[in-house]
């Protein structure tokens, strides 16, 4: 796992963000099960609640470029600072990578099972 590459790609993605309201550029980069790296950036909206998080944009890229599973994820600001996915995005990452997907966190690299303990997932549905 080359975390330096994932972090760099997340910073590059963040620099493409559309964030005229908060000014916070957010980028996410993830390694996929087939070796691809997919990225996403945040896209704000004047109606704040309909903004798009970087991780959600990344989810779209995952499926637009062939699908698969997320193996590892890094989120960064345009200046390179580590950022954590919000609650909704943690659920998205869990859905697409499962409990074992690795996430770059302030506490080090952790599996989603630690980032989102007791998660609700596909296995909880009938």
DSSP file (Angstrom, degrees, kcal/mol; ACC not computed):
  #  RESIDUE AA STRUCTURE BP1 BP2  ACC     N-H-->O    O-->H-N    N-H-->O    O-->H-N    TCO  KAPPA ALPHA  PHI   PSI    X-CA   Y-CA   Z-CA
    1    1 A X              0   0    0      0, 0.0     2,-1.1     0, 0.0     3,-0.2   0.000 360.0 360.0 360.0 120.1    0.0    0.0    0.0
    2    2 A X     >  +     0   0    0      1,-0.2     4,-1.7     2,-0.1     3,-0.4  -0.755 360.0 174.9-100.6  88.6    1.6    3.3   -1.1
    3    3 A X  H  > S+     0   0    0     -2,-1.1     4,-2.8     1,-0.2     5,-0.2   0.820  75.7  62.9 -64.1 -31.7   -0.1    5.8    1.2
    4    4 A X  H  > S+     0   0    0      1,-0.2     4,-2.2     2,-0.2    -1,-0.2   0.909 104.9  46.7 -60.7 -41.1    2.1    8.6   -0.1
    5    5 A X  H  > S+     0   0    0     -3,-0.4     4,-2.7     2,-0.2     5,-0.2   0.929 112.7  48.8 -66.7 -45.5    0.5    8.2   -3.6
    6    6 A X  H  X S+     0   0    0     -4,-1.7     4,-2.1     1,-0.2    -2,-0.2   0.926 112.8  48.2 -60.6 -43.7   -3.0    8.0   -2.2
    7    7 A X  H  X S+     0   0    0     -4,-2.8     4,-2.1     2,-0.2    -1,-0.2   0.911 112.1  49.4 -63.4 -42.0   -2.5   11.2   -0.1
    8    8 A X  H  X S+     0   0    0     -4,-2.2     4,-2.4    -5,-0.2    -2,-0.2   0.914 110.7  49.2 -63.5 -43.6   -0.9   13.0   -3.1
    9    9 A X  H  X S+     0   0    0     -4,-2.7     4,-2.4     1,-0.2    -1,-0.2   0.867 109.2  53.3 -64.7 -35.7   -3.8   12.1   -5.4
   10   10 A X  H  X S+     0   0    0     -4,-2.1     4,-2.4    -5,-0.2    -1,-0.2   0.907 109.3  48.4 -65.4 -41.5   -6.3   13.2   -2.7
   11   11 A X  H  X S+     0   0    0     -4,-2.1     4,-1.7     2,-0.2    -2,-0.2   0.928 111.2  50.4 -63.4 -44.7   -4.6   16.6   -2.5
   12   12 A X  H  < S+     0   0    0     -4,-2.4     4,-0.3     1,-0.2    -2,-0.2   0.916 111.4  48.3 -59.2 -43.8   -4.6   16.9   -6.3
   13   13 A X  H >< S+     0   0    0     -4,-2.4     3,-1.9     1,-0.2    -1,-0.2   0.915 107.5  55.8 -62.8 -42.8   -8.3   16.1   -6.4
   14   14 A X  H >< S+     0   0    0     -4,-2.4     3,-1.9     1,-0.3    64,-0.3   0.844  97.2  63.8 -58.9 -34.2   -9.0   18.7   -3.6
   15   15 A X  T 3< S+     0   0    0     -4,-1.7    -1,-0.3     1,-0.3    -2,-0.2   0.606 100.2  53.3 -69.7  -9.5   -7.4   21.4   -5.7
   16   16 A X  T <  S+     0   0    0     -3,-1.9    -1,-0.3    -4,-0.3    -2,-0.2   0.372  84.7 127.9 -99.3   2.0  -10.2   20.8   -8.3
   17   17 A X    <   -     0   0    0     -3,-1.9     2,-0.7    -4,-0.2    26,-0.2  -0.158  58.3-136.9 -61.6 150.7  -13.0   21.3   -5.7
   18   18 A X  B     +a   43   0A   0     24,-2.1    26,-3.2     6,-0.1     3,-0.1  -0.915  46.5 144.5-106.3 101.5  -15.8   23.8   -6.2
   19   19 A X     >  +     0   0    0     -2,-0.7     4,-1.5    24,-0.2    -1,-0.1  -0.387   2.7 148.0-140.1  58.4  -16.1   25.4   -2.8
   20   20 A X  T  4 S+     0   0    0      1,-0.2    -1,-0.1     2,-0.1    -2,-0.0   0.659  77.5  46.1 -70.5 -13.8  -17.0   29.1   -3.1
   21   21 A X  T  4 S+     0   0    0     -3,-0.1    -1,-0.2     3,-0.1    -2,-0.1   0.900 126.0  20.4 -96.5 -49.8  -19.0   29.1    0.2
   22   22 A X  T  4 S-     0   0    0      2,-0.1    -2,-0.1     1,-0.0     3,-0.1   0.774  84.4-142.2 -90.2 -28.3  -16.8   27.3    2.7
   23   23 A X     <  +     0   0    0     -4,-1.5     2,-0.8     1,-0.2    -3,-0.1   0.471  58.1 132.1  76.9   0.9  -13.4   27.7    1.0
   24   24 A X        -     0   0    0     -6,-0.1     2,-0.4    53,-0.1    -1,-0.2  -0.776  45.8-155.6 -93.2 108.8  -12.5   24.2    2.2
   25   25 A X        -     0   0    0     -2,-0.8    53,-0.7    -3,-0.1     2,-0.4  -0.701  14.3-171.9 -80.1 128.3  -11.2   22.1   -0.7
   26   26 A X  E     +C   77   0B   0     -2,-0.4    16,-1.8   -12,-0.2     2,-0.4  -0.987   6.8 178.8-126.3 132.7  -11.7   18.4    0.0
   27   27 A X  E     -CD  76  41B   0     49,-2.8    49,-2.4    -2,-0.4     2,-0.4  -0.975   7.3-166.0-130.1 147.1  -10.3   15.5   -2.0
   28   28 A X  E     -CD  75  40B   0     12,-2.5    12,-2.0    -2,-0.4     2,-0.4  -0.987   3.6-175.2-131.1 142.4  -10.5   11.8   -1.6
   29   29 A X  E     -CD  74  39B   0     45,-2.5    45,-2.6    -2,-0.4     2,-0.4  -0.999   6.2-173.9-136.0 138.7   -8.5    9.1   -3.3
   30   30 A X  E     -CD  73  38B   0      8,-2.7     8,-2.3    -2,-0.4     2,-0.4  -0.990  23.3-131.4-136.8 142.6   -9.0    5.3   -2.9
   31   31 A X  E     -CD  72  37B   0     41,-2.1    40,-3.4    -2,-0.4    41,-1.2  -0.774  30.3-145.0 -85.9 132.7   -7.3    2.2   -4.0
   32   32 A X  E >   -C   70   0B   0      4,-3.1     3,-2.2    -2,-0.4    38,-0.2  -0.574  25.4-105.4 -97.8 163.0   -9.6   -0.3   -5.7
   33   33 A X  T 3  S+     0   0    0     36,-2.4    37,-0.1     1,-0.3    35,-0.1   0.715 120.8  51.8 -60.0 -22.6   -9.5   -4.0   -5.5
   34   34 A X  T 3  S-     0   0    0     35,-0.2    -1,-0.3     2,-0.1     3,-0.1   0.335 124.3 -99.4 -98.1   7.6   -8.2   -4.2   -9.1
   35   35 A X  S <  S+     0   0    0     -3,-2.2    -2,-0.1     1,-0.3     2,-0.0   0.283  80.2 131.0  97.1 -10.9   -5.4   -1.7   -8.5
   36   36 A X        -     0   0    0     -5,-0.1    -4,-3.1    29,-0.0     2,-0.5  -0.322  50.2-138.5 -68.2 157.3   -7.0    1.4   -9.9
   37   37 A X  E     -D   31   0B   0     -6,-0.2     2,-0.3    -3,-0.1    -6,-0.2  -0.990  18.7-167.8-115.2 126.8   -7.1    4.6   -8.0
   38   38 A X  E     -D   30   0B   0     -8,-2.3    -8,-2.7    -2,-0.5     2,-0.3  -0.865   5.5-167.2-111.8 149.8  -10.3    6.6   -8.0
   39   39 A X  E     -D   29   0B   0     -2,-0.3     2,-0.3   -10,-0.2   -10,-0.2  -0.870   9.5-178.3-132.9 163.5  -10.6   10.2   -6.8
   40   40 A X  E     -D   28   0B   0    -12,-2.0   -12,-2.5    -2,-0.3     2,-0.3  -0.981   8.7-156.0-155.9 157.6  -13.3   12.7   -6.0
   41   41 A X  E     -D   27   0B   0     -2,-0.3   -14,-0.2   -14,-0.2     2,-0.1  -0.930  31.8 -96.2-132.7 159.4  -13.6   16.3   -4.8
   42   42 A X        -     0   0    0    -16,-1.8   -24,-2.1    -2,-0.3     2,-0.4  -0.466  28.7-162.9 -75.9 148.8  -16.3   18.3   -3.0
   43   43 A X  B     -aB  18  52A   0      9,-2.6     9,-3.0   -26,-0.2   -24,-0.2  -0.930  12.3-156.2-133.5 105.5  -18.8   20.3   -5.0
   44   44 A X        -     0   0    0    -26,-3.2     2,-0.3    -2,-0.4   -24,-0.1  -0.248   3.6-156.5 -80.1 169.9  -20.7   22.9   -2.9
   45   45 A X        -     0   0    0      3,-0.1     6,-0.2     1,-0.1     5,-0.1  -0.991  30.2-119.4-146.0 146.6  -24.1   24.4   -3.7
   46   46 A X  S    S+     0   0    0     -2,-0.3     2,-1.2     1,-0.2     3,-0.1   0.808 113.9  65.1 -58.1 -29.0  -25.8   27.7   -2.7
   47   47 A X  S >  S-     0   0    0      1,-0.2     3,-2.9     3,-0.0    -1,-0.2  -0.773  89.1-155.4 -90.7  89.4  -28.4   25.4   -1.1
   48   48 A X  G >  S+     0   0    0     -2,-1.2     3,-1.8     1,-0.3    -1,-0.2   0.722  81.7  62.6 -43.6 -40.3  -25.9   24.0    1.4
   49   49 A X  G 3  S+     0   0    0      1,-0.3    -1,-0.3    -3,-0.1    -3,-0.1   0.641  98.3  56.6 -66.1 -14.3  -27.7   20.7    2.0
   50   50 A X  G <  S+     0   0    0     -3,-2.9    -1,-0.3    -5,-0.1    -2,-0.2   0.216  77.0 127.4-104.3  16.5  -27.3   19.6   -1.5
   51   51 A X    <   -     0   0    0     -3,-1.8     2,-0.5    -6,-0.2    -7,-0.2  -0.300  58.1-125.7 -64.8 157.7  -23.5   19.9   -1.6
   52   52 A X  B     -B   43   0A   0     -9,-3.0    -9,-2.6     4,-0.0     2,-0.1  -0.938  16.7-138.3-112.8 122.1  -21.6   16.8   -2.8
   53   53 A X     >  -     0   0    0     -2,-0.5     4,-1.9   -11,-0.2     3,-0.3  -0.383  22.5-116.2 -73.7 155.5  -18.8   15.4   -0.6
   54   54 A X  H  > S+     0   0    0      1,-0.2     4,-2.3     2,-0.2   -26,-0.2   0.871 115.1  55.3 -59.3 -39.0  -15.5   14.3   -2.1
   55   55 A X  H  > S+     0   0    0      1,-0.2     4,-1.9     2,-0.2    -1,-0.2   0.842 106.5  50.6 -67.2 -32.4  -16.2   10.7   -1.0
   56   56 A X  H  > S+     0   0    0     -3,-0.3     4,-1.7     2,-0.2    -1,-0.2   0.891 109.9  49.5 -71.4 -39.0  -19.5   10.6   -2.8
   57   57 A X  H  X S+     0   0    0     -4,-1.9     4,-1.9     1,-0.2    -2,-0.2   0.899 110.0  52.6 -62.6 -39.5  -17.9   11.9   -6.0
   58   58 A X  H  X S+     0   0    0     -4,-2.3     4,-2.4     1,-0.2    -2,-0.2   0.887 103.5  56.9 -62.0 -40.3  -15.3    9.2   -5.6
   59   59 A X  H  X S+     0   0    0     -4,-1.9     4,-1.5     1,-0.2    -1,-0.2   0.904 106.6  49.6 -59.3 -41.6  -18.1    6.6   -5.3
   60   60 A X  H  X S+     0   0    0     -4,-1.7     4,-2.5     1,-0.2    -1,-0.2   0.910 109.5  51.1 -62.6 -42.3  -19.4    7.7   -8.7
   61   61 A X  H  X S+     0   0    0     -4,-1.9     4,-1.7     1,-0.2     6,-0.2   0.866 103.1  60.7 -63.7 -35.8  -16.0    7.4  -10.2
   62   62 A X  H  <>S+     0   0    0     -4,-2.4     5,-2.8     1,-0.2    -1,-0.2   0.940 113.6  35.2 -55.1 -48.2  -15.6    3.9   -8.8
   63   63 A X  H ><5S+     0   0    0     -4,-1.5     3,-0.9     3,-0.2    -2,-0.2   0.816 113.4  57.7 -80.8 -30.2  -18.6    2.7  -10.8
   64   64 A X  H 3<5S+     0   0    0     -4,-2.5    -1,-0.2     1,-0.2    -2,-0.2   0.773 111.5  44.3 -67.2 -24.3  -18.0    4.9  -13.8
   65   65 A X  T 3<5S-     0   0    0     -4,-1.7    -1,-0.2    -5,-0.2    -2,-0.2   0.208 138.8 -61.9-110.5  15.8  -14.6    3.3  -14.2
   66   66 A X  T < 5 -     0   0    0     -3,-0.9    -3,-0.2    -5,-0.1    -2,-0.1   0.402  65.1-118.6 128.7  -4.6  -15.4   -0.3  -13.7
   67   67 A X      < +     0   0    0     -5,-2.8     2,-0.2    -6,-0.2    -3,-0.0  -0.399  51.1 134.8  77.5-152.4  -16.7   -0.9  -10.2
   68   68 A X        -     0   0    0     -2,-0.1     2,-0.3   -35,-0.1    -1,-0.1  -0.620  56.8 -57.5 101.0-163.8  -15.1   -3.2   -7.7
   69   69 A X        -     0   0    0     -2,-0.2   -36,-2.4    28,-0.1     2,-0.4  -0.883  42.5-114.0-121.5 150.0  -14.4   -2.6   -4.0
   70   70 A X  E     +C   32   0B   0     26,-2.5   -38,-0.2    -2,-0.3     3,-0.1  -0.679  29.0 176.7 -81.0 136.8  -12.5    0.0   -2.1
   71   71 A X  E     +     0   0B   0    -40,-3.4    31,-2.7     1,-0.4     2,-0.3   0.740  66.6   3.4-106.8 -39.1   -9.4   -1.2   -0.4
   72   72 A X  E     -Ce  31 102B   0    -41,-1.2   -41,-2.1    29,-0.2    -1,-0.4  -0.993  62.1-161.6-153.5 148.2   -7.9    2.0    1.1
   73   73 A X  E     -Ce  30 103B   0     29,-2.2    31,-2.2    -2,-0.3     2,-0.4  -0.995   5.6-174.5-139.6 138.3   -8.9    5.6    1.3
   74   74 A X  E     -C   29   0B   0    -45,-2.6   -45,-2.5    -2,-0.4     2,-0.4  -0.997   6.6-164.8-129.5 138.1   -7.2    8.9    2.0
   75   75 A X  E     +C   28   0B   0     -2,-0.4     8,-1.9     8,-0.4     2,-0.3  -0.980  16.6 166.6-122.7 135.2   -8.9   12.3    2.4
   76   76 A X  E     -CF  27  82B   0    -49,-2.4   -49,-2.8    -2,-0.4     6,-0.2  -0.962  32.2-118.1-143.5 158.3   -7.0   15.6    2.3
   77   77 A X  E >   -C   26   0B   0      4,-2.1     3,-1.6    -2,-0.3   -51,-0.2  -0.396  44.7 -97.7 -83.6 171.9   -7.5   19.3    1.9
   78   78 A X  T 3  S+     0   0    0    -53,-0.7   -63,-0.1   -64,-0.3   -52,-0.1   0.739 128.0  52.2 -63.1 -22.2   -6.1   21.3   -1.0
   79   79 A X  T 3  S-     0   0    0    -54,-0.2    -1,-0.3     2,-0.1   -68,-0.1   0.422 124.8-102.5 -93.5   0.0   -3.2   22.2    1.3
   80   80 A X    <   +     0   0    0     -3,-1.6     2,-0.1     1,-0.3    -2,-0.1   0.415  69.7 147.1  98.6  -1.2   -2.5   18.6    2.2
   81   81 A X        -     0   0    0      1,-0.1    -4,-2.1    -5,-0.1    -1,-0.3  -0.454  54.7-108.2 -71.0 141.1   -4.1   18.5    5.7
   82   82 A X  B     -F   76   0B   0     -6,-0.2     2,-0.3    -2,-0.1    -6,-0.2  -0.476  39.3-172.0 -66.6 133.7   -5.6   15.2    6.7
   83   83 A X        -     0   0    0     -8,-1.9    -8,-0.4    -2,-0.2     2,-0.3  -0.963  15.3-135.4-126.9 146.5   -9.4   15.3    6.8
   84   84 A X        -     0   0    0     -2,-0.3    21,-0.1   -10,-0.1     6,-0.1  -0.792  28.3-106.0 -99.7 144.1  -11.8   12.6    8.0
   85   85 A X        -     0   0    0     -2,-0.3    -1,-0.1     1,-0.1   -10,-0.0  -0.372  37.8-115.9 -62.1 144.7  -15.0   11.6    6.1
   86   86 A X     >  -     0   0    0      1,-0.1     4,-2.3    -2,-0.0     5,-0.2  -0.157  37.7 -90.7 -70.6 176.3  -18.2   12.8    7.6
   87   87 A X  H  > S+     0   0    0      1,-0.2     4,-1.8     2,-0.2     5,-0.1   0.912 126.7  49.4 -59.2 -46.4  -20.8   10.4    9.0
   88   88 A X  H  > S+     0   0    0      1,-0.2     4,-1.8     2,-0.2    -1,-0.2   0.917 112.9  47.9 -59.6 -42.6  -22.6   10.0    5.7
   89   89 A X  H  > S+     0   0    0      1,-0.2     4,-2.8     2,-0.2    -1,-0.2   0.822 105.0  58.1 -72.4 -30.2  -19.4    9.4    3.8
   90   90 A X  H  X S+     0   0    0     -4,-2.3     4,-2.4     2,-0.2    -1,-0.2   0.907 107.3  49.4 -61.6 -39.3  -18.2    6.8    6.4
   91   91 A X  H  X S+     0   0    0     -4,-1.8     4,-2.3     2,-0.2    -2,-0.2   0.901 110.5  50.0 -65.7 -40.2  -21.4    4.9    5.6
   92   92 A X  H  X S+     0   0    0     -4,-1.8     4,-2.0     2,-0.2    -2,-0.2   0.929 111.8  47.6 -62.9 -45.8  -20.7    5.2    1.8
   93   93 A X  H  X>S+     0   0    0     -4,-2.8     4,-1.8     1,-0.2     5,-0.5   0.901 111.3  51.4 -63.6 -40.4  -17.1    4.0    2.3
   94   94 A X  H  X5S+     0   0    0     -4,-2.4     4,-2.3     1,-0.2    -1,-0.2   0.921 109.4  50.4 -61.3 -43.8  -18.3    1.1    4.4
   95   95 A X  H  <5S+     0   0    0     -4,-2.3    -1,-0.2     1,-0.2    -2,-0.2   0.892 119.5  36.0 -59.6 -41.1  -20.8    0.1    1.8
   96   96 A X  H  <5S+     0   0    0     -4,-2.0   -26,-2.5    -5,-0.1    -1,-0.2   0.572 133.6  22.7 -95.3 -10.9  -18.2    0.1   -1.0
   97   97 A X  H  <5S-     0   0    0     -4,-1.8     3,-0.4   -28,-0.2    -3,-0.2   0.561  93.6-144.3-128.7 -18.1  -15.2   -1.2    0.9
   98   98 A X    ><< -     0   0    0     -4,-2.3     3,-1.4    -5,-0.5    14,-0.3  -0.114  47.8 -46.3  77.6-178.6  -16.6   -3.2    3.9
   99   99 A X  T 3  S+     0   0    0      1,-0.3    14,-2.2    13,-0.2    15,-0.3   0.738 134.2  54.5 -62.5 -25.9  -15.2   -3.5    7.4
  100  100 A X  T 3  S+     0   0    0     -3,-0.4    -1,-0.3    12,-0.2    -2,-0.2   0.547  73.8 119.8 -89.9  -7.0  -11.7   -4.2    6.2
  101  101 A X    <   -     0   0    0     -3,-1.4    11,-2.0    -4,-0.2     2,-0.3  -0.384  64.1-128.4 -59.7 130.5  -11.3   -1.1    4.0
  102  102 A X  E     -eG  72 111B   0    -31,-2.7   -29,-2.2     9,-0.2     2,-0.4  -0.634  23.5-165.8 -87.4 139.6   -8.3    0.9    5.4
  103  103 A X  E     -eG  73 110B   0      7,-3.1     7,-2.6    -2,-0.3     2,-0.6  -0.987  22.7-126.6-128.6 133.9   -8.7    4.6    6.1
  104  104 A X  E     + G   0 109B   0    -31,-2.2   -29,-0.3    -2,-0.4     2,-0.3  -0.693  45.6 167.5 -76.0 116.2   -6.0    7.2    6.8
  105  105 A X  E >   - G   0 108B   0      3,-1.2     3,-2.0    -2,-0.6   -21,-0.0  -0.798  53.9-102.4-128.8 167.7   -7.0    8.8   10.1
  106  106 A X  T 3  S+     0   0    0      1,-0.3     3,-0.1    -2,-0.3    -2,-0.0   0.733 124.7  54.5 -61.5 -20.3   -5.4   11.1   12.8
  107  107 A X  T 3  S-     0   0    0      1,-0.4    -1,-0.3     3,-0.0     2,-0.2   0.283 125.7 -95.6 -93.4   9.2   -4.9    7.9   14.8
  108  108 A X  E <  S-G  105   0B   0     -3,-2.0    -3,-1.2     2,-0.1     2,-0.5  -0.542  70.8 -25.9 103.7-175.1   -3.0    6.1   12.0
  109  109 A X  E    S+G  104   0B   0     -5,-0.2     2,-0.3    -2,-0.2    -5,-0.2  -0.630  72.0 175.6 -77.4 124.0   -4.3    3.8    9.3
  110  110 A X  E     -G  103   0B   0     -7,-2.6    -7,-3.1    -2,-0.5     2,-0.1  -0.939  31.1-112.6-129.9 149.9   -7.5    2.0   10.6
  111  111 A X  E >>  -G  102   0B   0     -2,-0.3     3,-2.3    -9,-0.2     4,-1.6  -0.460  35.8-109.5 -74.6 156.2  -10.0   -0.4    9.1
  112  112 A X  H 3> S+     0   0    0    -11,-2.0     4,-3.3   -14,-0.3   -12,-0.2   0.792 116.2  71.4 -55.7 -28.7  -13.5    0.8    8.6
  113  113 A X  H 34 S+     0   0    0    -14,-2.2    -1,-0.3     1,-0.2     5,-0.3   0.764 107.2  37.0 -61.1 -22.8  -14.6   -1.5   11.5
  114  114 A X  H X4 S+     0   0    0     -3,-2.3     3,-0.5   -15,-0.3    -1,-0.2   0.746 116.8  50.7 -95.8 -30.6  -12.8    1.0   13.8
  115  115 A X  H 3< S+     0   0    0     -4,-1.6     2,-0.2     1,-0.3    -2,-0.2   0.853 129.2  20.9 -74.5 -34.9  -13.7    4.2   11.9
  116  116 A X  T >< S-     0   0    0     -4,-3.3     3,-0.8    -5,-0.2    -1,-0.3  -0.652  87.4-166.2-132.4  75.3  -17.4    3.2   11.9
  117  117 A X  T <  S+     0   0    0     -3,-0.5    -3,-0.1     1,-0.2    -4,-0.1  -0.274  72.0  13.7 -65.8 150.2  -17.9    0.7   14.7
  118  118 A X  T 3  S-     0   0    0     -5,-0.3    -1,-0.2     1,-0.1    -5,-0.1   0.864  93.2-173.1  55.3  39.8  -21.1   -1.3   14.8
  119  119 A X    <   -     0   0    0     -3,-0.8     2,-0.5    -6,-0.1    -1,-0.1  -0.206  24.9-126.2 -65.8 152.4  -21.9   -0.2   11.2
  120  120 A X        +     0   0    0      3,-0.0     2,-0.2     2,-0.0    -1,-0.1  -0.882  46.3 154.6 -94.3 127.7  -25.1   -0.9    9.4
  121  121 A X    >   -     0   0    0     -2,-0.5     3,-2.4   -27,-0.0     4,-0.3  -0.790  59.1 -71.7-144.3-173.6  -24.5   -2.6    6.1
  122  122 A X  G >  S+     0   0    0      1,-0.3     3,-1.7    -2,-0.2   -27,-0.0   0.810 122.4  64.8 -55.3 -32.1  -25.9   -4.9    3.4
  123  123 A X  G 3  S+     0   0    0      1,-0.3    -1,-0.3     3,-0.1    -3,-0.0   0.657  94.5  61.6 -67.6 -13.5  -25.5   -7.9    5.8
  124  124 A X  G <  S+     0   0    0     -3,-2.4     2,-0.3     2,-0.0    -1,-0.3   0.478  89.3  86.5 -89.4  -3.9  -28.1   -6.3    8.0
  125  125 A X    <         0   0    0     -3,-1.7    -4,-0.0    -4,-0.3     0, 0.0  -0.727 360.0 360.0 -97.8 147.3  -30.8   -6.4    5.4
  126  126 A X              0   0    0     -2,-0.3    -1,-0.1     0, 0.0    -3,-0.1   0.504 360.0 360.0 -69.4 360.0  -33.1   -9.4    4.8
